[in-house]
């Protein structure tokens, strides 16, 4: 059996390599492809995964740039895949893989917790199955053109797959001169994603500026996504550390006093790790975010003023906030399965 995964983002790297590990333990041959992308390439380098085949590149923040990059990459991938002949393909919305799998008659399985993504209008109708967290209603997928019985669910949030067995290390803190539980970690929004093009996220930058003037002994650590964000944030006060490359160690999140998330995946990771978490996601809230808000695991703000007030309030009660979030995270994770194991068990049955 041969399975092909196309890795386009850091989240997909962590998720798909978790599934890969399970598959290889069962003797399944796995092909991993990726692309040149400033959010992803440094992670692949840091973890030493030279076996992942890099094909093409990210198309940038414009629709035209994305289209041109995708067309070029699809052609390059076809030349690779025609010789590999996989039995199944898996992605989280790879337009390139979906087109190739459909054209060559290879089953495509979509793994996604974001029915809101515009790529689903293309990928869902051409997928044989969709795997998704249990909290996402099936009609979110059916409306894109797939039958109800082909929407398969697992009782977990995706990060459980790669956080299962995670053990934090203080090595990353030592390298950055940070003290455990004495810094706020801020993740900037994904401003070049197709689902956020045109969305105003400037208030997150404003929040970072305001936080540095309010904090004294507590540092602010900012994780930008793109070079222009890094350049814009470099003017922050000496109380802030602006990292100029992605971090491949989840420990920096684990040891944060508080996490402020402008995206989706790290927000889920923080909640599941028991880190007090605030979302400043600038677009329409994903289903997973709404679920976490409803169970009291997350608070969301679309203004820097509201996020700043809540941050300062939580800092005054940091120990209580951490204790409450840890207990909530423990309850959540006890109810969840490892989605990587669920997917692998199903795939073995389908292809055996």
C-alpha positions as CSV (number, residue, x, y, z in Angstrom):
1,X,0.0,0.0,0.0
2,X,1.2,3.5,-0.9
3,X,-0.2,6.7,0.5
4,X,0.7,10.3,-0.6
5,X,0.4,13.3,1.6
6,X,0.8,16.9,0.4
7,X,2.1,19.2,3.2
8,X,1.3,22.9,2.6
9,X,1.4,24.4,6.2
10,X,3.1,23.8,9.5
11,X,-0.2,22.4,10.9
12,X,-0.3,19.9,8.1
13,X,3.3,18.9,8.7
14,X,2.6,18.0,12.3
15,X,-0.7,16.3,11.5
16,X,0.4,14.3,8.5
17,X,3.7,13.2,10.0
18,X,1.7,11.9,13.0
19,X,-0.3,9.8,10.6
20,X,2.8,8.8,8.7
21,X,4.4,7.4,11.8
22,X,1.3,5.2,12.5
23,X,1.2,4.1,8.8
24,X,4.9,3.1,8.7
25,X,4.5,1.0,11.9
26,X,1.9,-1.0,9.9
27,X,4.3,-1.4,6.9
28,X,2.6,1.2,4.7
29,X,4.8,3.1,2.2
30,X,4.4,6.9,2.5
31,X,5.3,9.7,0.2
32,X,5.4,13.3,1.6
33,X,5.6,16.3,-0.6
34,X,5.7,20.0,0.4
35,X,6.5,23.4,-1.1
36,X,8.8,26.3,-0.5
37,X,7.1,28.6,2.0
38,X,8.6,30.9,4.6
39,X,6.3,29.5,7.3
40,X,7.1,25.9,6.6
41,X,10.6,25.6,5.1
42,X,12.5,26.5,8.3
43,X,10.5,23.9,10.2
44,X,11.4,21.2,7.7
45,X,15.1,22.3,8.0
46,X,15.0,22.3,11.8
47,X,13.6,18.8,12.2
48,X,15.8,17.4,9.5
49,X,13.2,16.0,7.2
50,X,15.2,15.9,4.0
51,X,13.1,13.0,2.8
52,X,10.1,15.3,2.2
53,X,10.1,16.2,-1.5
54,X,9.8,20.0,-2.0
55,X,7.9,20.9,-5.1
56,X,6.9,24.4,-6.1
57,X,6.3,27.4,-3.9
58,X,3.7,29.4,-2.0
59,X,2.0,31.9,-4.3
60,X,1.9,34.9,-2.0
61,X,-1.0,37.1,-0.9
62,X,-2.7,37.7,-4.3
63,X,-5.2,35.4,-6.0
64,X,-3.3,35.7,-9.3
65,X,0.0,34.7,-7.6
66,X,-1.7,31.7,-5.9
67,X,-3.2,30.6,-9.2
68,X,0.1,30.8,-11.2
69,X,2.0,29.0,-8.4
70,X,-0.6,26.2,-8.3
71,X,-0.6,25.7,-12.0
72,X,3.2,25.4,-12.2
73,X,3.3,23.1,-9.1
74,X,0.5,20.8,-10.4
75,X,2.6,20.1,-13.5
76,X,5.7,19.3,-11.5
77,X,3.8,17.0,-9.2
78,X,2.2,15.1,-12.0
79,X,5.7,14.2,-13.3
80,X,6.5,12.9,-9.8
81,X,3.3,11.0,-9.1
82,X,2.9,9.2,-12.4
83,X,5.9,7.1,-11.4
84,X,4.9,6.6,-7.8
85,X,1.3,5.4,-8.3
86,X,-0.2,5.9,-4.8
87,X,-3.2,3.9,-3.7
88,X,-4.6,6.9,-1.8
89,X,-3.9,10.6,-1.5
90,X,-4.5,12.8,1.6
91,X,-4.5,16.6,2.0
92,X,-6.1,19.4,4.0
93,X,-7.2,21.2,0.9
94,X,-4.4,20.9,-1.6
95,X,-5.8,22.1,-5.0
96,X,-2.8,20.5,-6.7
97,X,-3.2,17.1,-5.2
98,X,-7.0,17.1,-5.6
99,X,-6.7,17.9,-9.3
100,X,-4.1,15.2,-9.8
101,X,-5.9,12.5,-7.8
102,X,-9.1,13.2,-9.8
103,X,-7.3,13.2,-13.1
104,X,-5.6,9.9,-12.4
105,X,-8.5,8.2,-10.6
106,X,-6.7,7.9,-7.2
107,X,-8.9,8.2,-4.1
108,X,-8.5,11.5,-2.3
109,X,-9.3,11.9,1.4
110,X,-9.7,15.4,2.7
111,X,-8.7,15.9,6.4
112,X,-10.0,19.3,7.5
113,X,-11.4,21.2,10.5
114,X,-12.0,24.3,8.5
115,X,-15.2,24.0,6.3
116,X,-15.0,27.8,6.0
117,X,-12.0,27.7,3.7
118,X,-12.8,28.7,0.1
119,X,-10.7,25.7,-1.3
120,X,-13.5,23.4,-0.2
121,X,-15.6,24.5,-3.1
122,X,-13.1,22.8,-5.3
123,X,-11.7,20.0,-3.1
124,X,-14.8,18.6,-1.4
125,X,-16.7,17.6,-4.6
126,X,-13.6,15.8,-5.9
127,X,-12.8,14.0,-2.6
128,X,-13.9,10.4,-1.9
129,X,-14.2,11.1,1.8
130,X,-13.8,13.9,4.3
131,X,-12.5,13.4,7.8
132,X,-13.4,16.1,10.3
133,X,-13.8,16.7,14.1
134,X,-17.0,15.6,15.6
135,X,-18.1,19.1,16.5
136,X,-18.4,20.2,12.8
137,X,-21.9,19.6,11.4
138,X,-22.1,17.4,8.4
139,X,-24.1,20.0,6.5
140,X,-21.0,22.2,6.5
141,X,-19.4,19.7,4.1
142,X,-22.5,18.5,2.3
143,X,-23.2,21.9,1.0
144,X,-19.9,21.7,-0.9
145,X,-21.1,18.6,-2.8
146,X,-20.3,15.4,-0.9
147,X,-22.7,12.8,0.4
148,X,-23.5,12.5,4.1
149,X,-22.1,9.0,4.4
150,X,-18.8,10.1,3.1
151,X,-18.2,12.6,5.9
152,X,-16.4,10.7,8.6
153,X,-15.8,12.1,12.1
154,X,-13.4,11.6,15.0
155,X,-13.9,12.8,18.5
156,X,-10.9,15.0,18.8
157,X,-9.4,18.4,17.9
158,X,-6.6,17.9,15.3
159,X,-3.7,18.9,17.6
160,X,-4.3,15.9,19.8
161,X,-2.6,13.9,17.0
162,X,0.8,15.5,17.5
163,X,0.4,16.6,21.2
164,X,-0.2,13.0,22.2
165,X,3.0,12.1,24.2
166,X,4.4,15.6,24.0
167,X,7.0,16.4,26.6
168,X,8.1,20.0,27.0
169,X,11.7,21.1,27.1
170,X,13.2,24.4,28.4
171,X,15.9,24.4,25.8
172,X,14.1,26.8,23.5
173,X,13.6,29.2,26.5
174,X,17.3,29.2,27.3
175,X,18.1,30.0,23.7
176,X,15.8,33.1,23.8
177,X,16.6,34.2,27.3
178,X,13.1,33.6,28.5
179,X,11.8,32.5,31.9
180,X,9.0,29.9,32.1
181,X,5.6,31.4,32.7
182,X,7.0,34.9,32.5
183,X,6.1,35.8,28.9
184,X,3.1,36.4,26.7
185,X,3.2,34.6,23.3
186,X,1.4,36.4,20.5
187,X,0.8,34.7,17.1
188,X,0.1,37.1,14.3
189,X,-2.8,36.5,11.8
190,X,-2.4,34.6,8.5
191,X,-2.8,37.8,6.4
192,X,-1.9,36.1,3.1
193,X,-4.4,33.2,3.3
194,X,-7.1,33.1,0.7
195,X,-9.8,33.1,3.4
196,X,-8.4,36.3,5.0
197,X,-7.5,38.4,1.9
198,X,-8.9,41.9,2.4
199,X,-9.6,41.4,6.1
200,X,-8.3,44.1,8.4
201,X,-6.0,42.7,11.0
202,X,-4.2,45.9,11.9
203,X,-5.7,45.9,15.4
204,X,-3.5,42.9,16.3
205,X,-0.4,45.0,15.5
206,X,-1.9,47.8,17.6
207,X,-2.4,45.3,20.5
208,X,1.2,44.3,20.4
209,X,2.3,47.9,20.6
210,X,0.0,48.6,23.5
211,X,1.1,45.5,25.4
212,X,4.7,46.4,25.3
213,X,4.0,49.8,26.9
214,X,1.9,48.1,29.7
215,X,4.2,45.2,30.5
216,X,7.1,45.6,33.0
217,X,8.7,42.4,34.1
218,X,6.7,40.2,31.7
219,X,8.0,40.0,28.2
220,X,6.0,39.8,24.9
221,X,7.2,37.2,22.4
222,X,5.7,37.7,18.9
223,X,5.5,35.1,16.2
224,X,5.1,36.8,12.9
225,X,4.2,34.8,9.8
226,X,5.7,36.9,7.0
227,X,8.7,39.2,6.5
228,X,6.6,42.3,6.3
229,X,5.0,41.6,9.7
230,X,8.5,41.0,11.2
231,X,9.7,44.4,9.8
232,X,6.7,46.2,11.0
233,X,7.0,44.8,14.5
234,X,10.7,45.3,14.9
235,X,10.0,48.8,16.2
236,X,8.4,47.4,19.4
237,X,10.0,48.3,22.7
238,X,12.9,46.4,24.3
239,X,10.2,44.5,26.3
240,X,9.4,42.5,23.2
241,X,11.1,39.7,21.3
242,X,10.0,39.4,17.7
243,X,11.1,36.1,16.2
244,X,12.2,36.2,12.6
245,X,11.6,32.5,11.8
246,X,9.1,29.8,12.7
247,X,9.7,27.8,15.8
248,X,9.5,24.0,15.5
249,X,9.4,23.4,19.3
250,X,5.9,23.4,20.9
251,X,7.6,24.0,24.3
252,X,7.5,27.8,23.6
253,X,3.8,27.6,23.7
254,X,3.6,25.3,26.7
255,X,5.7,27.6,29.0
256,X,3.8,30.8,28.0
257,X,2.0,32.6,30.8
258,X,-0.7,33.6,28.3
259,X,-1.3,32.9,24.6
260,X,-2.9,35.4,22.2
261,X,-3.7,33.7,18.9
262,X,-4.4,35.4,15.6
263,X,-4.9,32.1,13.8
264,X,-6.4,28.7,14.4
265,X,-4.0,25.8,15.1
266,X,-1.9,27.3,17.8
267,X,-5.0,28.6,19.5
268,X,-6.3,25.0,19.7
269,X,-2.8,23.8,20.8
270,X,-2.7,26.3,23.6
271,X,-6.1,25.4,24.9
272,X,-5.3,21.6,24.9
273,X,-2.0,22.4,26.7
274,X,-3.8,24.2,29.5
275,X,-2.4,27.7,28.6
276,X,-4.8,30.6,29.2
277,X,-5.8,31.7,25.7
278,X,-7.3,34.7,24.0
279,X,-8.2,34.7,20.3
280,X,-7.9,37.8,18.1
281,X,-8.7,35.9,14.9
282,X,-9.7,38.7,12.4
283,X,-12.1,36.8,10.2
284,X,-15.4,35.0,10.7
285,X,-14.8,32.6,13.6
286,X,-14.3,29.0,12.6
287,X,-16.6,26.3,14.0
288,X,-13.8,25.0,16.3
289,X,-13.2,28.4,17.8
290,X,-16.9,28.8,18.5
291,X,-17.0,25.5,20.2
292,X,-14.1,26.4,22.5
293,X,-15.7,29.7,23.3
294,X,-19.0,28.0,24.2
295,X,-17.3,25.6,26.7
296,X,-15.4,28.5,28.3
297,X,-12.0,27.5,27.0
298,X,-11.4,30.6,24.9
299,X,-12.3,34.3,24.7
300,X,-12.4,36.2,21.5
301,X,-11.9,39.9,20.7
302,X,-11.9,41.8,17.4
303,X,-10.6,45.0,18.9
304,X,-7.2,45.7,20.5
305,X,-9.0,47.5,23.4
306,X,-11.0,44.5,24.4
307,X,-8.1,42.1,24.0
308,X,-5.8,44.4,26.0
309,X,-8.3,44.7,28.9
310,X,-8.7,41.0,29.1
311,X,-5.0,40.3,28.9
312,X,-4.2,42.7,31.8
313,X,-7.1,41.2,33.8
314,X,-5.8,37.6,33.3
315,X,-2.3,38.7,34.2
316,X,-3.5,39.8,37.6
317,X,-5.0,36.4,38.2
318,X,-2.4,34.3,36.3
319,X,-2.1,31.4,38.7
320,X,-5.9,31.0,38.9
321,X,-6.3,31.3,35.2
322,X,-3.6,28.6,34.6
323,X,-5.1,26.2,37.1
324,X,-8.6,26.6,35.6
325,X,-7.4,26.2,32.0
326,X,-5.3,23.1,32.9
327,X,-8.2,21.4,34.6
328,X,-10.4,22.2,31.6
329,X,-7.7,20.9,29.2
330,X,-7.4,17.7,31.1
331,X,-11.2,17.1,30.9
332,X,-11.2,17.8,27.2
333,X,-8.3,15.5,26.3
334,X,-9.7,12.6,28.4
335,X,-12.8,12.7,26.1
336,X,-10.8,12.7,22.9
337,X,-9.2,10.0,20.8
338,X,-6.0,10.3,18.7
339,X,-7.3,11.2,15.2
340,X,-4.1,9.9,13.6
341,X,-4.9,6.4,14.9
342,X,-8.5,6.6,13.9
343,X,-7.6,7.6,10.3
344,X,-4.9,4.9,10.0
345,X,-7.3,2.2,11.3
346,X,-9.9,3.3,8.7
347,X,-7.4,3.5,5.9
348,X,-6.1,0.0,6.6
349,X,-9.6,-1.4,6.3
350,X,-10.4,0.5,3.1
351,X,-7.2,-0.5,1.3
352,X,-6.7,-4.0,2.6
